Amino acid sequence: MTVLTDRYACEREAIDAGLRAAAARLPAPAARIAAYHFGWTDAAGAPTDASSGKALRPLLTLLAAKTVDGDWRRAVPAAVAVEMIHNFSLIHDDIIDRDGLRRHRPTAWKVYGVNDAILVGDALHALAFEIIAEAGGECARSGAGLLAQTVRALIEGQLADTRFEERESVPLDECVAMSEAKTASLMGCATALGALFGGGTPAQVEALRDFGCRLGLAFQHVDDLLGIWGDPAVTGKAVFSDLRNRKKSLPVTAALGSGHRDVAELARLYGGTGLLTESELTRAAELVESCGGRRASRRAAETLTAAAAGGLASQPLRTDAVEELTSLAASTVGRTN
Amino acid sequence: MTVLTDRYACEREAIDAGLRAAAARLPAPAARIAAYHFGWTDAAGAPTDASSGKALRPLLTLLAAKTVDGDWRRAVPAAVAVEMIHNFSLIHDDIIDRDGLRRHRPTAWKVYGVNDAILVGDALHALAFEIIAEAGGECARSGAGLLAQTVRALIEGQLADTRFEERESVPLDECVAMSEAKTASLMGCATALGALFGGGTPAQVEALRDFGCRLGLAFQHVDDLLGIWGDPAVTGKAVFSDLRNRKKSLPVTAALGSGHRDVAELARLYGGTGLLTESELTRAAELVESCGGRRASRRAAETLTAAAAGGLASQPLRTDAVEELTSLAASTVGRTN
């Protein structure tokens, strides 16, 4: 993502400054853990240059503000709030999923324990609403409502996801609905808040929300592809990690529902309970591919990205800003980490 | 609390209806767990008449709205939001403290597991902000800011509380600051939001907030006394429960800092790590009393309640409503459950 970082250096800097200023309001022990989680410090509290993530969502917020001809700087609080919500959900989801690694580093609960990680997540959650409230006026009212509905969707998605693990099979439409709730809703919130804070009309806000939701679902398809075929050195996850956890991701669900003759073998591997061997993992990945799961997710990602861009045509928006937003979308869907 | 329930039947009914309507917005699995937690259903989902708590905080909100000559019905959303925040923090704190019982019933995490309990807490947290946002105008803006600051204080208090357990001794002022953050802040938020939603001036909102904060600290003193000498049949906790957990509560901290000749023996019992026997627990309770801890907390509760009532005199408020509020305060501090 080096190219993006260069292209939006100014915006990235404003987001980083906003995040740091917001996190500084937290009670000291929570601020310390948040600084570690965001990659600003190591576990001992020393400054570090670890990656603090792609900051994709807040960048989407700022670019969305530009499309409605708004000053992107006015949308920085919204961008910060979105990133706070994203990170609150990451911290809690890592506890729930017992994930020990994030961005190539031990997760917050691994370093500081489950109790403190729960509380830091809660603190980031509240902080997001505090920042939105400070904007005042319609931004505060509509923004807080939008953010709260989004958190509800995130939770709905996470509840569905944890239940998928206990089910033998999940229909593709349920898997899509889960991804919409868990991933797409927050991206839709990111772009909608950008349009709102940029001074857009309700119709513009809605159009930008649709854009973010479609992009978010495309993003999840790509993320699920990377969870199987991604390079561990780039993704920071183990090779075949989603298969190892028998995760009912979008490509796997599409494969299992394809009716292909290899489905039975894939279902057998996924239906077991023991640890999958390396050769079984390689075989499972081959089966997801032969059953068309890889192609289905790749195509869905492309179709959704195109539909997202197309949907913006319904509104009067700044052309150069729309170009920025759609090229960020395209590079996100083509990403390798 | 039967007397209070009778006296404020109408208000209680409005709170209950508001809570149920709000909880109905949650994703189905979260709504089910919330209904259990609030005491509306049993673990199997069947309606029950289990106690859903005293609803003290939302009642404070509605009575505070009356003191500024406001229509208490307009403050129902604020009351519901406060109770949502209270219950989100209860659910997360029960996980953190590994508490297995609340209101005489197994806690949410005991019945539904830690993962779902984390998510339901998160959902109630977001719901509170959603309800406040819907009020619109200044109520939404100031209300959301107040609520977010309060959550930050709750978390600060809980972080301090968990760290107290690892420390050999805690000065009384730190213990008071922890109780202010963990308990008093939310009661202050409850009364402040009532005044805000009732249409009070900023000075009235501030005065009502001070009232709630003082009452909240008085409440914590009483709660800590009940944690040692409360009747298990009434409190729903084991006898001497706070001593059993070597909790550094207000009366214990006051006793340990008293300079009394019995302090050494109390410190020895509290300094150990093994399970305390029944006779050691009885002895510890005697020592807290002989070192003046019981008297100190009783007096602090009375002084704070009187100061809370006195502080309201600085503002023009409806006399009958202030009488209602102060008598609710007095009965809270004199409560046995």
Interface residues (C-beta under 8 A of the other chain):
Chain A: R25 L26 P27 P29 A30 F88 H92 I95 I96 V114 N115 D116 I118 L119 G121 D122 A123 H125 A126 L127 F129 E130 I132 A133 E134 G136 G137 A140 R141 S142 A144 G145 L147 A148 Q149 V151 R152 I155 E156 Q158 L159 T162 R163
Chain B: R25 L26 P27 P29 A30 F88 H92 I95 I96 V114 N115 D116 I118 L119 G121 D122 A123 H125 A126 L127 F129 E130 I132 A133 E134 G136 G137 A140 R141 S142 A144 G145 L147 A148 Q149 V151 R152 I155 E156 Q158 L159 T162 R163
